[in-house]
Amino acid sequence: MKTLNKIEFYHKRNRQSEPQLIYSAHAKAPNRNPRFFQNIMSKNSDSTSYQLKVKVMSSKEKKDLQYWVCQYFYNGDKVGEIAKKRSYIPLVGAAFPLSNDQDNSSGGQLFSFLPLPLQKTSPTGLKIHLNGYFALDQNRRHLKLNAAGQDANSDPELLWNKLLVLKLIPTCLANLIKTFCQQPDFDKQQVII
């Protein structure tokens, strides 16, 4: 989401003159690094971290959400090779909720630019949301995983997911923690992963 900052949904009933706002989400990331997106376009590996504020409003509720976000783009070795061959983007991201009152009862959510279906337990095992350019099943409900006895190295999509999970995501999470802890207003009591 380089330029998309606000989404609104309206509903207009037959006899209404004006449509009625039913949902709005507005994101602000004032300290986001524009160099990061330039490096992605130039295919240079890079990482950026920033605070993201999201205002969500529906007919039922209003929420102010805050996250510490880290994005990591890596274009080296096998990752860069597969990305070039398959036209994939070697980009992952992690978002840590900054307030304990945020509705995060199910834990972290997986995204492949859009959320994968919610599960009863966190697929990440953490409160952290993860986003990546994952290879998905055809129904777009799950990450593509190897079947019993299938070698991940024989299928480029399986190998891609393996590299994202074992190489890019750990680096992104390490950067997320490091940059969060370096913030001047860092409070270790706030970190409950």
N, C-alpha and C positions, 0 to 999 in steps of 0.2 A: 504494500500500500504506500506507494511513493507520493501520490497526489490525492487520493481519495480520502477525504476527511469527514464527510457527513453523508448519512443515508437517512432518508425519510420515506415513510409509507403513508399514503392518504387513502381514505375511502370516501367516495361520494355516493350518497343515496339518491334515488330518483328525484325526490322533491327538494333536495338541498341545493341552495345556490352556490355554496362553497364546500369544497372537500374538507373532511375532518382528519386531522393528524392522528394516526393510530400508533405509530412507532417512530422513534428517532434515535439515532446513535451518532455522536459527534466525538471525534478523536483529536487530541492535541498532543503533539510531541515537540515542544519548543526547542529542545536542545539536540535535535536529530542532526547527524553529521551528513551534509550534502556530498562530501568527498566519497563517502561509502558507495553511493549509487553511481558515481563517476567511475570508481574502481570496478564495480560489477560490469559496467558497460565496456570497460577496457580489459576485462577478464583478469584483473589483478586481485589476488586474495586479500581479504580485509575483514575487520570486525568492527562493530559499532554497538554502543550501549546508550540507552536514554530512558527517561521516565515518560510513560505514556498515560495520559489522562483521558478517560472515556466517560461521557455523559450519556446515559441511556434513559429514555423516557417513553413510556407507553401509557395507555389509558388507565392502567392499574398501578403503576409505580414509577418512581424516579430513582436513579442510582448514579452515584459518582464513583467510578472505579479507577484505581491507579495500579499500574504495573511497572516493574523494572524490566526492560526488554533488552535482549542482546540478539544481534543478527550476525551470522558468520558466513562468509562466502569464501570457498576454497577451490582453487582451480589447478591443483598440482597433481602429480603422479597419476595413478589409476583413475582417480575421481575425475580429473580434467579430461582424461582420455575417453572415458565413457560418456561424460557430459557432451563432448564434442560430437562423438559418433551418434548419440541418441537424441541430441538437441535438448538435453536436460539442463537445469540450472542448479549448480552445486551450492545451494543456499539453504541454511537452516536458521531457525530462530527459537528463542525461549522467552517466556514471559512469566515473571514471578509476581503474584498479587501482593501489593504493599500494605493492605489493611486486612486484619483478621475478620472483619465483619462482612467481607465480600462473600457472596454465595459461591462457595467453592467446595461444597460438601462432597461432591463426587471426585474431587482431586483434579489433577491435571488432565487436559484434553489434548488429543492429537488432531492436528490440522494438516491438510495438504492444500494450503491456501484457503480452503473452506473446511469447516469442521467435519471430522469423521463422526459417525453416529455415536451418541453418548452411551456409555457403559455404566453399570452399577458401581464398578470400582475403577480407579484411575488406571488407564493403560500405561501411564508413565511411572506409576508407583509414587509419585510426588505431587505437590500442589502446583507444580510448574507446568504450564502449557507448552507444547512443542509443535513447531511448524516446520515443514520441509517439503521439498519437491520430491515426494515419495512416489514410487511406482505402486499403483493401486490395482486391486482386482477390477474386473470389468464393471461390476455393479457399484464401484466407488464407495464401498462400505468398509473395506479393510485394506491394510497394507498387503502387498503381494508377498507371500511367505513361501518358503520351500516346503514341498510335500515330503512325506516320509521317504527317506532314502535319496532325495534329490539333492544334488550338489549345487550350492548357491553360486559357485564359480562358473557353472555351465550355462546359466541364464543371466543375461546382462541386467535385467530388471531386478532379479534377486540379489545379484552382486551389488547393484546400485543401492538398494535399501540397506544391505549389510554395511556398506561403506559409510552411508549417512549415519547409521546407528552406532557404528563402532569407531568412526573417525571424526566426523564433523560435529555430531551432537555432543560428545564429551568435551571437545574443545570449546564449543559454544557455551555449555554449562559452566565450565571453568572460568571463561571470560565473564559470564553473567555474575558469578559469585565474586570474582576479583574486583570488577568495576563497581558492584554494589557496595562492597565493603570499603571501597576507597572514597565513597561519598562523604562530604563533611558532616552531614546530619545522620550518618549511619548509627543505628541503635541495634546492638546485637540481640536485644530482647524482641525486636521486630521479626527476626528470622526464625520462623517455625516451618521448616520444610518437611 
